[in-house]
Amino acid sequence: MAAKLKVGIVGGTGMVGQRFVQLLDQHPWFQVTAIAASAGSAGKTYEEAVQGRWKLSSSIPEDVKGIVVQDASKVEEVAQNVDFIFCAVEMKKNDIQALEEAYAKTGTPVISNNSAHRWTPDIPMVIPEINPGHIEIIEAQRKRLGTSTGFIAVKPNCSIQSYVPALNALLDFNPTTVVASTYQAISGAGKNFTDWPEMLDNVIPYIGGEEEKSEQEPLRIWGSIVNNEIVKASAPLITTQCIRVPVTDGHLATVFVSFEKKPSKDEILSRWLNFKGRPQELELPSAPKQFITYFEEENRPQTKLDRDIERGMGVSVGRLREDSLYDFKFVGLSHNTLRGAAGGAVLIAELLKAEGYIQAK
Ligand SMILES: NC(=O)c1ccc[n+]([C@@H]2O[C@H](COP(=O)([O-])OP(=O)(O)OC[C@H]3O[C@@H](n4cnc5c(N)ncnc54)[C@H](OP(=O)(O)O)[C@@H]3O)[C@@H](O)[C@H]2O)c1
């Protein structure tokens, strides 16, 4: 068996970082060899650094407990222990951009959960089942950064996975207008009910910046590479409302959509059932076998029952029916910290390894 690639988690002590640690435990291709965070955590073992703030129900994997957390700003020191990194940090946008570029310039691929570089023209923002071809822009990015091996690739906002996969399977029918309302879990803010007791028995009708991301990022995912830049698609028109609801994990969306060529209900169901992407073709370790699952029951998908479908990497849809104002309406659901964050990023890394962009240094 080939040796595993050495991976670092920058921001490994945070909510998303902990998910990376959990998902990479016993990963067939990747082995965690470095964890970095703020100077406040540096020098502690991982177990000490997350003491009192480990947020997952599974325990801390034995292999990482004793890893000494490094200071993420000491880029060369962290980079020398790894073949590539995942990055999920809570810092100012400019600081994240500079940090990720600094890692890439050491020749280290960076797979990022942060939003800082989502609109940098030569940085691919990828949902591996939908736009795997965007990774081809990495060659142009490497020239700009002056490295033959380093680069940055990012994943999109967690909200859009609850409706974009279902719409993507229907692109042949030219969707023209989409209205989506998202009902988003508190883990999306890096919180649980202990940290955020105000969310118990409550709904907050505002998530800063979320609606713009939810409306614009799908268009970049559906965009194309023109002159070494990713140019966003011009359709469909998307409008959203993003609402915080009292659930731990799972973002649910209600969606209305109209098409230029209106499909039948059976055509839509058949597209969802048969939708497969590059991760399924390549049989990547984290790829869901069935990317989109349709529930016939009227009261599904439910956040608590269905968010873990396909180990949290599948998306669920239900309640497809014709609408009086739009052509159709339906409900979608995805796990925000698995498919929508750390799991989505691990799948990007697997795609990039399989396609030859990430290798042992
Ligand atoms: N939660 C989600 O569902 C979700 C989904 C998609 C994307 N994201 C994005 O992922 C990123 C992390 O989110 P999170 O929820 O995991 O946040 P979090 O729980 O607050 O964790 C933040 C991480 O950043 C580190 N950090 C803070 N300041 C730093 C600095 N100056 N230098 C280096 N590291 C620093 C923290 O280290 P210390 O422990 O040492 O402070 C910690 O590891 C954010 O950009 C967020 O927008 C989150």
The ligand as an ORCA input file, in Angstrom:
! r2SCAN-3c Opt
* xyz 0 1
  N     -18.953     26.004     11.322
  C     -19.322     25.751     10.058
  O     -20.288     25.016      9.769
  C     -18.546     26.323      8.929
  C     -18.906     25.941      7.647
  C     -18.169     26.388      6.564
  C     -17.109     27.231      6.775
  N     -16.756     27.649      8.028
  C     -15.603     28.541      8.138
  O     -14.513     27.827      8.743
  C     -13.726     28.735      9.500
  C     -13.606     28.224     10.923
  O     -14.911     28.156     11.494
  P     -15.157     27.448     12.892
  O     -16.623     27.388     13.050
  O     -14.368     26.188     12.976
  O     -14.503     28.547     13.907
  P     -14.022     28.359     15.423
  O     -14.644     27.172     16.057
  O     -14.146     29.673     16.070
  O     -12.433     28.008     15.269
  C     -11.530     28.992     14.847
  C     -10.132     28.416     14.652
  O      -9.309     29.479     14.178
  C      -8.149     29.550     14.999
  N      -7.654     30.927     15.059
  C      -8.257     32.010     15.559
  N      -7.429     33.093     15.454
  C      -6.296     32.649     14.866
  C      -5.090     33.262     14.477
  N      -4.857     34.564     14.679
  N      -4.125     32.504     13.885
  C      -4.338     31.181     13.672
  N      -5.471     30.532     14.026
  C      -6.429     31.266     14.603
  C      -8.626     29.072     16.362
  O      -7.494     28.722     17.153
  P      -7.541     28.813     18.766
  O      -8.304     27.618     19.224
  O      -6.093     28.757     19.139
  O      -8.193     30.100     19.118
  C      -9.487     27.883     15.933
  O      -8.680     26.785     15.642
  C     -14.390     30.113      9.386
  O     -13.776     30.834      8.350
  C     -15.819     29.754      9.032
  O     -16.436     30.794      8.329
  C     -17.451     27.195      9.121
*
